[in-house]
Amino acid sequence: MFNSALPFIKMHGAGNDFVVFDNRKLQLSEEDIASLAPDICDRKFGVGSDGILALSIPQKPEADYTMIYRNPDGSNAGMCGNGARCIALFAYSLGFDATHTFNVHNQVYQAKIISEDTVSISFPMEASISEQQINERRLYQIHTGTEHIVTTVEEADLKKSDLLKKQGKKLRYHEHFQPKGTNVNFICGTNSKSLELQTYERGVEDLTLACGTGAIASALAWHHIQKQHQPNAKYQVKTEGGTLNIHFSFDRNTNTYSNIKLEGPAHFVFKGTFL
Ligand SMILES: N[C@H](CCC[C@H](N)C(=O)O)C(=O)O
């Protein structure tokens, strides 16, 4: 258990907010970080955030550092896209190159600082879509570093936060997705290459203002739903907290997506010490 003062920076990427700290000297264990998460992420009794991010010494030879992410309830996630842009900008402020690499678990991602508040993250994995039907709802399940499902809603329903939260929670805990559960993305296409998104996040157990890995899953699902076949695409995903750009390649023979990039904002908010 860690019980001394912790210097941190509060950051956000499209309104998805994080407590970020340099763990290279501190070397808090993953268990310490998980047990710190509920206290530090609490919006009344703590700093308040959608997650905690530790920049740690690299666990892979090809990575410049390790990103350790925990949800506010302390649970582990495969990846956090908005958090990745934030930690990359934080790393740049600590002296890492404008183009650098980091690992999250076993995957190595590449970050590129595009401007003082825009970052692009290249995802190393290929993704494919599995269609499912639960009750009356058509769902698109996609692993974009972490667990996601995508479903379409009417434009008017995208504004009904209480309804989405209720439906999101039901799907997140649906037996079909147990034991891991899933993040749930509600989308509405605005044109062939742009869409609006609201995400119910596992581990936050609420809608967040944006979800990066969810925006990727949503862009791929929207491409799939429209049966588009172009080999390279750029989609724009509008969230409550800002706009994210998703680039990808599509192989129509194998129905797989690769060269996935997530580009969007990252901002410093304030510095502090958690006592
Ligand atoms: N907000 C994150 C996702 C956090 C993932 C987490 N909620 C989970 O998979 O449990 C993002 O920008 O990608």
The ligand as an SDF file (V2000), in Angstrom:
LIG
                    3D

 13 12  0  0  0  0  0  0  0  0999 V2000
  -11.7090    5.7210  -22.0390 N   0  0  0  0  0  0  0  0  0  0  0  0
  -10.8570    4.7460  -22.6530 C   0  0  0  0  0  0  0  0  0  0  0  0
  -11.2970    3.3490  -22.5070 C   0  0  0  0  0  0  0  0  0  0  0  0
  -11.0970    2.8360  -21.1330 C   0  0  0  0  0  0  0  0  0  0  0  0
  -11.4540    1.3970  -21.1640 C   0  0  0  0  0  0  0  0  0  0  0  0
  -12.1590    0.9130  -19.9810 C   0  0  0  0  0  0  0  0  0  0  0  0
  -13.3110    1.6390  -19.5520 N   0  0  0  0  0  0  0  0  0  0  0  0
  -12.3760   -0.5840  -20.0990 C   0  0  0  0  0  0  0  0  0  0  0  0
  -12.1680   -1.1860  -21.1670 O   0  0  0  0  0  0  0  0  0  0  0  0
  -12.7520   -1.1570  -19.0760 O   0  0  0  0  0  0  0  0  0  0  0  0
  -10.5120    5.1020  -24.0740 C   0  0  0  0  0  0  0  0  0  0  0  0
  -10.4220    6.2800  -24.3640 O   0  0  0  0  0  0  0  0  0  0  0  0
  -10.2620    4.2170  -24.8890 O   0  0  0  0  0  0  0  0  0  0  0  0
  1  2  1  0
  2  3  1  0
  2 11  1  0
  3  4  1  0
  4  5  1  0
  5  6  1  0
  6  7  1  0
  6  8  1  0
  8  9  2  0
  8 10  1  0
 11 12  2  0
 11 13  1  0
M  END
$$$$
